[in-house]
Amino acid sequence: MKTSIKYLVAIFAIAFTFVSCSNDDETTVNELDGITKIKEITNDTHTIELYSQMGSLEQGYNEISLRIKDNTTDKYIKNAEVSWAPLMHMTSMSHSCPYSAVEKVTENGTLYSGYIMFQMAQNETEYWDLKIDYTIDEVTYTITEVIDVPASAKRKVNTFMGSDGTKYLVALIEPNTPKVAINNMQVGVWKMQNMMTFPVVDGYTVKIDPRMPSMGNHTSPNNVHATQATTGGLYDGKLSLTMTGYWKINLQLANAEGTVLKGEEITETVTASSIFFEIEF
C-alpha cells in the first residue's frame, strides 16, 4: 500500500511539473519576436501599433503586423475583424496599391498581419496614408494616418504596360538577406484593374537571368524561373548568386501561354532587360 501511495505521489508530481512547464512555455511566447514597432496610431478608443521586420516601411513589398490596444484598459484586443486600405495622394490624383487581407496570426494571440506593396515612394508633395477599419464585438471603428514610405535603395518594383495592354506590377520579396548560394526567390505579380484595385495575376511565369555588369555581365547556373504554386499566391523560384557584389536580375514576364509580355532575353547585343531587380551584398 505504501508503495502504491509513493508511486501515485511521484506520478502526480511529474504531471504537475509538466503542466507547469507547459503553462510557462505558453506565457513566455513572444508574439513580437523578429518584428519592430514602427508607428502608433491613436483614436478616442484604441491605439493601433504597426510592426515590420525591417523596422520601417519602404517602396516595394512590406509585411506589416498590427495590434489593437484598448486605451481604457491597456489590454490588447484578440477578437477584432480588421481590414486596411492604403492610398497614395498625388498632386493631381489618388490611387491605391496591391495589398492583402489582414489575418489573425494565432487564434489566442493579439497580432494581425498582411502585406502591402507600395509601388511608389513618397516625396515632398505626395504621400501615402493608411485607413484601418476594425470591428470589435459588433462595433465598428476606423482610423486613418499618414505613413512614411521612402524609396528603396535598390530597384525592387517594376510597373509597366504589357504587350497585352494590361498594366502590371512585379515586386521582389525574397531574398531579403542574399547569400553566395542558390537562394530561395519569391516574387509578387499583380495587375492594375483600376486605380483602387490590384488583383494577383495567376498562372504566369517570371523568367530570371541574373547578371553582374561589372564582371563582364556573366550570369550564374541553376536558376529556376518563378512560378505560382497556388491560385492567388506569390511566385517562387531559385536565384543563384555565385559571388558578392552588384547583381542585376533581368526579368521577363510571360503569360500562361508562354508569350512574353514584357522584358528582353539577354544576348551579346542586349545586355539588360527593360524590367529588372537589383541586389547588392
C-alpha positions as CSV (number, residue, x, y, z in Angstrom):
1,M,0.0,0.0,0.0
2,K,2.8,2.4,0.9
3,T,4.5,1.6,-2.4
4,S,1.3,2.4,-4.3
5,I,0.9,5.8,-2.5
6,K,4.5,6.7,-3.2
7,Y,4.0,5.8,-6.8
8,L,0.9,7.9,-7.1
9,V,2.6,10.9,-5.5
10,A,5.5,10.6,-7.9
11,I,3.2,10.4,-10.9
12,F,1.3,13.5,-9.6
13,A,4.5,15.4,-9.1
14,I,5.7,14.6,-12.7
15,A,2.3,15.6,-14.1
16,F,2.3,18.9,-12.1
17,T,5.8,19.7,-13.3
18,F,4.8,19.0,-16.9
19,V,1.7,21.2,-16.7
20,S,3.6,24.0,-15.0
21,C,6.3,23.9,-17.7
22,S,3.7,23.9,-20.4
23,N,1.9,26.9,-18.9
24,D,5.2,28.7,-18.6
25,D,6.0,28.0,-22.2
26,E,2.6,29.4,-23.2
27,T,3.1,32.6,-21.2
28,T,6.6,33.2,-22.5
29,V,5.7,33.0,-26.2
30,N,6.7,36.4,-27.7
31,E,4.4,37.4,-30.5
32,L,6.7,40.3,-31.4
33,D,9.8,38.2,-31.9
34,G,11.6,39.3,-35.1
35,I,9.4,42.4,-35.7
36,T,9.8,46.0,-34.6
37,K,7.2,48.7,-33.8
38,I,7.3,51.4,-36.5
39,K,4.2,53.5,-35.6
40,E,1.4,54.1,-33.2
41,I,-2.0,55.4,-34.5
42,T,-4.5,56.6,-31.9
43,N,-8.2,57.4,-31.9
44,D,-10.6,58.1,-29.0
45,T,-10.9,54.4,-28.1
46,H,-7.8,52.5,-29.3
47,T,-4.2,52.7,-30.1
48,I,-3.1,50.7,-33.2
49,E,0.6,49.6,-33.2
50,L,2.2,48.8,-36.5
51,Y,5.2,46.5,-36.8
52,S,7.5,45.3,-39.6
53,Q,10.6,43.0,-39.8
54,M,12.8,45.8,-41.2
55,G,11.7,48.3,-38.5
56,S,10.4,50.6,-41.2
57,L,8.4,50.7,-44.4
58,E,9.8,51.2,-47.9
59,Q,8.8,51.3,-51.5
60,G,8.1,47.7,-52.5
61,Y,6.7,44.7,-50.7
62,N,6.2,45.1,-47.0
63,E,4.9,42.5,-44.5
64,I,3.1,44.5,-41.8
65,S,1.7,43.4,-38.4
66,L,-0.5,45.3,-36.0
67,R,-2.0,45.1,-32.5
68,I,-5.0,47.0,-31.2
69,K,-4.9,48.3,-27.6
70,D,-7.9,49.4,-25.6
71,N,-7.0,52.9,-24.4
72,T,-9.1,52.5,-21.2
73,T,-7.8,49.0,-20.0
74,D,-4.4,48.9,-21.8
75,K,-5.3,45.4,-22.9
76,Y,-4.8,44.1,-26.5
77,I,-7.8,43.0,-28.5
78,K,-8.0,39.3,-29.5
79,N,-11.3,39.2,-31.3
80,A,-11.2,42.0,-33.9
81,E,-12.0,41.8,-37.6
82,V,-9.6,44.1,-39.4
83,S,-9.2,45.5,-42.9
84,W,-7.0,48.2,-44.4
85,A,-6.7,50.4,-47.4
86,P,-3.5,52.3,-48.4
87,L,-3.9,55.4,-50.5
88,M,-1.3,57.4,-52.4
89,H,-2.1,61.2,-52.6
90,M,-0.5,62.6,-55.7
91,T,-0.7,66.2,-56.9
92,S,-3.4,65.5,-59.4
93,M,-4.9,62.2,-58.4
94,S,-5.0,59.4,-55.8
95,H,-4.5,55.6,-56.2
96,S,-4.1,52.5,-54.1
97,C,-1.7,49.6,-54.5
98,P,-1.6,45.8,-54.1
99,Y,-2.4,44.6,-50.6
100,S,-3.6,41.5,-48.8
101,A,-6.4,40.8,-46.4
102,V,-5.5,41.2,-42.7
103,E,-5.5,37.9,-40.9
104,K,-5.1,36.9,-37.2
105,V,-1.7,35.3,-36.7
106,T,-2.6,32.9,-33.9
107,E,-6.1,32.0,-32.5
108,N,-5.3,33.2,-29.0
109,G,-2.8,35.9,-29.8
110,T,-3.2,39.7,-30.3
111,L,-1.3,40.0,-33.6
112,Y,-2.8,40.6,-37.0
113,S,-0.8,40.5,-40.2
114,G,-0.8,41.0,-44.0
115,Y,1.2,42.7,-46.8
116,I,1.2,46.0,-48.7
117,M,3.2,46.6,-51.9
118,F,3.9,50.3,-52.3
119,Q,4.8,50.7,-56.0
120,M,5.7,54.4,-55.4
121,A,7.8,56.2,-52.8
122,Q,6.7,59.4,-51.1
123,N,8.2,62.7,-51.9
124,E,7.9,66.3,-50.8
125,T,4.4,66.8,-52.1
126,E,3.0,63.3,-52.5
127,Y,2.3,60.9,-49.6
128,W,0.7,57.6,-48.5
129,D,-1.9,57.2,-45.8
130,L,-3.3,54.0,-44.3
131,K,-7.0,53.6,-43.4
132,I,-7.7,50.8,-40.9
133,D,-11.3,49.6,-40.3
134,Y,-11.9,47.2,-37.5
135,T,-14.9,45.6,-35.7
136,I,-14.9,44.6,-32.0
137,D,-18.0,43.0,-30.5
138,E,-20.1,44.2,-33.4
139,V,-19.0,47.8,-33.0
140,T,-17.1,49.3,-36.0
141,Y,-14.2,51.7,-35.7
142,T,-12.0,53.5,-38.2
143,I,-8.7,55.4,-38.2
144,T,-6.6,57.0,-40.9
145,E,-3.0,58.1,-40.6
146,V,-0.1,59.3,-42.9
147,I,2.7,56.7,-43.1
148,D,6.3,57.1,-44.2
149,V,7.2,55.2,-47.4
150,P,10.7,56.2,-48.6
151,A,12.3,55.0,-51.8
152,S,14.1,51.6,-51.7
153,A,17.9,51.7,-52.0
154,K,17.8,49.3,-54.9
155,R,15.2,48.5,-57.5
156,K,12.6,46.2,-56.1
157,V,9.5,47.1,-58.1
158,N,8.6,47.2,-61.8
159,T,5.5,48.9,-63.0
160,F,4.8,48.6,-66.7
161,M,2.4,48.2,-69.6
162,G,2.4,44.7,-71.0
163,S,2.1,44.0,-74.7
164,D,-1.5,42.8,-74.0
165,G,-2.4,46.3,-72.9
166,T,-2.5,45.5,-69.2
167,K,-0.6,47.4,-66.6
168,Y,1.4,45.0,-64.3
169,L,3.4,45.4,-61.1
170,V,6.2,42.9,-60.3
171,A,7.9,43.1,-56.9
172,L,10.9,41.3,-55.3
173,I,10.1,39.8,-51.9
174,E,12.9,37.3,-51.3
175,P,15.8,37.1,-50.7
176,N,16.0,39.7,-48.0
177,T,19.4,38.6,-47.0
178,P,21.1,37.2,-50.1
179,K,24.0,34.8,-49.8
180,V,26.6,33.3,-52.1
181,A,24.4,30.2,-52.7
182,I,21.2,29.2,-54.5
183,N,18.7,31.5,-52.8
184,N,15.0,30.9,-52.4
185,M,13.4,33.6,-54.5
186,Q,9.9,35.0,-54.1
187,V,8.2,37.5,-56.4
188,G,4.7,39.1,-56.4
189,V,2.8,39.8,-59.6
190,W,-0.3,42.0,-59.8
191,K,-2.2,43.9,-62.4
192,M,-4.0,47.2,-62.2
193,Q,-7.7,46.6,-62.7
194,N,-8.4,50.2,-61.8
195,M,-6.9,52.9,-59.7
196,M,-8.0,51.2,-56.5
197,T,-7.9,47.5,-57.4
198,F,-4.8,45.5,-58.0
199,P,-5.5,41.7,-58.0
200,V,-2.9,39.0,-58.0
201,V,-2.1,37.6,-61.5
202,D,-2.4,33.8,-61.7
203,G,-0.6,31.3,-63.8
204,Y,2.2,33.4,-65.3
205,T,6.0,32.9,-65.2
206,V,8.6,35.4,-64.1
207,K,11.8,34.4,-66.0
208,I,15.0,35.5,-64.4
209,D,18.6,36.0,-65.7
210,P,20.9,37.3,-63.0
211,R,24.0,39.2,-64.4
212,M,27.0,41.0,-62.9
213,P,27.5,44.1,-65.1
214,S,30.9,44.9,-63.6
215,M,32.2,41.4,-64.2
216,G,31.7,41.0,-68.0
217,N,27.9,40.7,-67.4
218,H,28.4,37.0,-66.5
219,T,25.4,35.0,-65.3
220,S,25.1,32.1,-62.9
221,P,24.0,28.4,-63.1
222,N,21.0,26.6,-61.7
223,N,18.5,29.4,-61.6
224,V,14.8,28.5,-61.6
225,H,12.1,30.8,-63.0
226,A,9.5,31.9,-60.5
227,T,6.1,30.3,-60.8
228,Q,2.9,30.2,-58.8
229,A,2.1,27.1,-56.6
230,T,-1.4,28.2,-55.6
231,T,-4.0,30.4,-57.2
232,G,-3.9,33.9,-55.6
233,G,-0.4,33.2,-54.2
234,L,3.1,34.6,-54.7
235,Y,5.6,33.2,-57.2
236,D,8.6,31.1,-56.1
237,G,11.9,30.3,-57.9
238,K,15.6,29.9,-57.2
239,L,18.2,32.6,-57.6
240,S,21.9,31.6,-57.9
241,L,24.4,34.2,-56.7
242,T,28.0,33.0,-57.2
243,M,29.8,35.9,-55.6
244,T,29.2,39.1,-53.6
245,G,28.7,42.4,-55.4
246,Y,26.1,44.1,-57.5
247,W,23.7,41.9,-59.4
248,K,21.0,42.9,-61.9
249,I,18.3,40.3,-62.0
250,N,16.9,40.7,-65.6
251,L,13.2,39.7,-65.9
252,Q,10.7,38.6,-68.5
253,L,7.0,38.3,-67.7
254,A,5.3,35.5,-69.6
255,N,1.6,34.7,-69.6
256,A,0.0,31.3,-69.2
257,E,0.5,30.5,-72.9
258,G,4.2,31.4,-72.7
259,T,4.0,34.7,-74.5
260,V,6.5,37.2,-73.1
261,L,4.5,40.4,-72.3
262,K,7.5,42.5,-71.2
263,G,11.3,42.1,-70.9
264,E,14.0,41.0,-73.2
265,E,16.3,38.0,-73.4
266,I,19.9,38.8,-72.7
267,T,22.3,38.3,-75.7
268,E,25.6,39.6,-76.8
269,T,23.9,42.7,-78.1
270,V,21.1,43.0,-75.5
271,T,22.9,43.4,-72.2
272,A,20.0,44.2,-69.9
273,S,16.2,43.8,-69.8
274,S,13.8,46.7,-69.6
275,I,12.5,45.2,-66.3
276,F,14.8,44.0,-63.6
277,F,15.6,43.9,-59.9
278,E,18.8,45.0,-58.2
279,I,20.6,43.1,-55.4
280,E,23.9,44.1,-53.8
281,F,25.6,42.4,-50.9
